[in-house]
Amino acid sequence: MTKHDMAGNRPRILLIGANGQVGWELRRTLAGLGEVIAASLEGEYGPVIDLLDPASLARLIADSQPDAVVNAAAYTAVDKAETDHETARRINADAVGELGALLAARGTPIIHYSTDFVFPGTLDRPYTEDDQPAPLNVYGETKLGGERALLESGARALIFRTSWVYGARGANFLLTMLRLLRERDELRVVDDQIGSPTWSRMLAEMTAMILYRVLRGELDLDEVGGLYHLTGSGQVSWYGFASAILEASGLESSLIPIPSTDYPAPAKRPLYSVLDNRRFRETFGLAMPDWRISLDQCLEELR
Ligand SMILES: NC(=O)c1ccc[n+]([C@@H]2O[C@H](COP(=O)([O-])OP(=O)(O)OC[C@H]3O[C@@H](n4cnc5c(N)ncnc54)[C@H](OP(=O)(O)O)[C@@H]3O)[C@@H](O)[C@H]2O)c1
């Protein structure tokens, strides 16, 4: 039994980035575990937190006295990061290291997220946690910096590397496709980048299930802490993903597969960034369903 069970009081969970697409889902899935202190840049649901201001981070930890932290905030504008390296680094790397140091000092566990974009995408099999990262873009480089800073801080941390996140809310491929398919008769979509779509809801649910066990003292982060790959199962190209969205939505439009070279963007993307989830599955006994199942469930909800 943990101190919370014995005292009958509820653990305090500090959620950073509560207004992002994953953070928004986490506000719901974490609610059953304890008191959620939902911090965000604009303070929509609780305290304001700006990761560009390290003093505000220290203040937030001191004021909220959390028993656990989930950090869903990040600089996620992949193309913009190419010309805004400094801001991306401060939010994705420096602030994560500072957060780690604050939590290491008080022994507070943290769950944090990283990305498939830490890999160059040159393998012909799913990437494992033991594969060498080599990001192709600034976003991936700064997220890798965050992973390293958190691990080096000595905090009791779990880092979930995820990919291709979509959901019913936020800026994501699913919502963009649904809008464009309604507006246009024809759409060109990249067919040579392969990855694993991940529903933000599933990511938030997996996080809550793991955190429940951490808070009860059933999972010792000194033993199982570290990096894990956590994505929807299966793999598909953006074109394949768009085709599944078109089919399930029943909209009238048509899709044309194109190579990445026909869709130039400031940031280079990996061609193959599927993540092997075996370590997560074997350690925690949980796995996300196939991406098609989650897509159908998310679309059901949108309807
Ligand atoms: N989306 C993906 O496809 C994807 C793929 C792999 C990994 N990930 C990782 O998954 C995690 C969650 O991503 P997401 O998709 O939920 O991203 P998101 O929707 O962009 O949410 C990120 C949140 O961070 C907040 N934020 C930005 N700058 C901040 C600052 N200076 N201080 C405090 N908060 C700040 C944003 O606030 P505003 O909304 O007010 O700007 C936003 O609410 C991130 O670690 C991301 O790197 C995402």
The ligand as an SDF file (V2000), in Angstrom:
LIG
                    3D

 48 52  0  0  0  0  0  0  0  0999 V2000
    1.7310   15.1620  -32.7870 N   0  0  0  0  0  0  0  0  0  0  0  0
    2.5020   14.1700  -33.2040 C   0  0  0  0  0  0  0  0  0  0  0  0
    2.3330   13.6430  -34.2960 O   0  0  0  0  0  0  0  0  0  0  0  0
    3.5880   13.6430  -32.3030 C   0  0  0  0  0  0  0  0  0  0  0  0
    4.4170   12.6200  -32.7980 C   0  0  0  0  0  0  0  0  0  0  0  0
    5.4290   12.1260  -31.9770 C   0  0  0  0  0  0  0  0  0  0  0  0
    5.5960   12.6350  -30.7010 C   0  0  0  0  0  0  0  0  0  0  0  0
    4.7860   13.6340  -30.2510 N   0  0  0  0  0  0  0  0  0  0  0  0
    5.0170   14.1550  -28.8970 C   0  0  0  0  0  0  0  0  0  0  0  0
    3.8520   13.9440  -28.1140 O   0  0  0  0  0  0  0  0  0  0  0  0
    3.7210   14.9710  -27.1450 C   0  0  0  0  0  0  0  0  0  0  0  0
    2.3490   15.6140  -27.2260 C   0  0  0  0  0  0  0  0  0  0  0  0
    2.2160   16.2070  -28.5160 O   0  0  0  0  0  0  0  0  0  0  0  0
    0.8540   16.7930  -29.0700 P   0  0  0  0  0  0  0  0  0  0  0  0
    0.5940   16.1510  -30.3770 O   0  0  0  0  0  0  0  0  0  0  0  0
   -0.2070   16.7460  -28.0220 O   0  0  0  0  0  0  0  0  0  0  0  0
    1.3110   18.2980  -29.3530 O   0  0  0  0  0  0  0  0  0  0  0  0
    0.4650   19.6490  -29.3480 P   0  0  0  0  0  0  0  0  0  0  0  0
   -0.9560   19.3680  -29.6510 O   0  0  0  0  0  0  0  0  0  0  0  0
    1.2160   20.5970  -30.1910 O   0  0  0  0  0  0  0  0  0  0  0  0
    0.5500   20.0950  -27.8340 O   0  0  0  0  0  0  0  0  0  0  0  0
    1.7090   20.6510  -27.2750 C   0  0  0  0  0  0  0  0  0  0  0  0
    1.2960   21.6180  -26.1940 C   0  0  0  0  0  0  0  0  0  0  0  0
    2.4760   22.2410  -25.6710 O   0  0  0  0  0  0  0  0  0  0  0  0
    2.1620   23.5730  -25.4350 C   0  0  0  0  0  0  0  0  0  0  0  0
    3.3250   24.4480  -25.4230 N   0  0  0  0  0  0  0  0  0  0  0  0
    4.0460   24.9230  -26.4650 C   0  0  0  0  0  0  0  0  0  0  0  0
    5.0010   25.7580  -26.0500 N   0  0  0  0  0  0  0  0  0  0  0  0
    4.8870   25.8240  -24.6990 C   0  0  0  0  0  0  0  0  0  0  0  0
    5.5690   26.5330  -23.6890 C   0  0  0  0  0  0  0  0  0  0  0  0
    6.5650   27.4010  -23.9700 N   0  0  0  0  0  0  0  0  0  0  0  0
    5.1950   26.3670  -22.4090 N   0  0  0  0  0  0  0  0  0  0  0  0
    4.1750   25.5430  -22.1000 C   0  0  0  0  0  0  0  0  0  0  0  0
    3.4800   24.8520  -23.0110 N   0  0  0  0  0  0  0  0  0  0  0  0
    3.8290   24.9940  -24.2950 C   0  0  0  0  0  0  0  0  0  0  0  0
    1.2400   23.9740  -26.5700 C   0  0  0  0  0  0  0  0  0  0  0  0
    0.5080   25.1160  -26.1770 O   0  0  0  0  0  0  0  0  0  0  0  0
   -0.3170   25.9730  -27.2680 P   0  0  0  0  0  0  0  0  0  0  0  0
   -1.3230   25.0480  -27.8430 O   0  0  0  0  0  0  0  0  0  0  0  0
   -0.9380   27.0440  -26.4340 O   0  0  0  0  0  0  0  0  0  0  0  0
    0.7060   26.4260  -28.2350 O   0  0  0  0  0  0  0  0  0  0  0  0
    0.3730   22.7400  -26.7040 C   0  0  0  0  0  0  0  0  0  0  0  0
   -0.7800   22.8150  -25.8990 O   0  0  0  0  0  0  0  0  0  0  0  0
    4.8780   15.9350  -27.4250 C   0  0  0  0  0  0  0  0  0  0  0  0
    5.9650   15.6130  -26.5750 O   0  0  0  0  0  0  0  0  0  0  0  0
    5.2670   15.6480  -28.8570 C   0  0  0  0  0  0  0  0  0  0  0  0
    6.6150   15.9780  -29.1230 O   0  0  0  0  0  0  0  0  0  0  0  0
    3.7800   14.1420  -31.0200 C   0  0  0  0  0  0  0  0  0  0  0  0
  1  2  1  0
  2  3  2  0
  2  4  1  0
  4  5  1  0
  4 48  2  0
  5  6  2  0
  6  7  1  0
  7  8  2  0
  8  9  1  0
  8 48  1  0
  9 10  1  0
  9 46  1  0
 10 11  1  0
 11 12  1  0
 11 44  1  0
 12 13  1  0
 13 14  1  0
 14 15  2  0
 14 16  1  0
 14 17  1  0
 17 18  1  0
 18 19  2  0
 18 20  1  0
 18 21  1  0
 21 22  1  0
 22 23  1  0
 23 24  1  0
 23 42  1  0
 24 25  1  0
 25 26  1  0
 25 36  1  0
 26 27  1  0
 26 35  1  0
 27 28  2  0
 28 29  1  0
 29 30  1  0
 29 35  2  0
 30 31  1  0
 30 32  2  0
 32 33  1  0
 33 34  2  0
 34 35  1  0
 36 37  1  0
 36 42  1  0
 37 38  1  0
 38 39  2  0
 38 40  1  0
 38 41  1  0
 42 43  1  0
 44 45  1  0
 44 46  1  0
 46 47  1  0
M  CHG  2   8   1  16  -1
M  END
$$$$
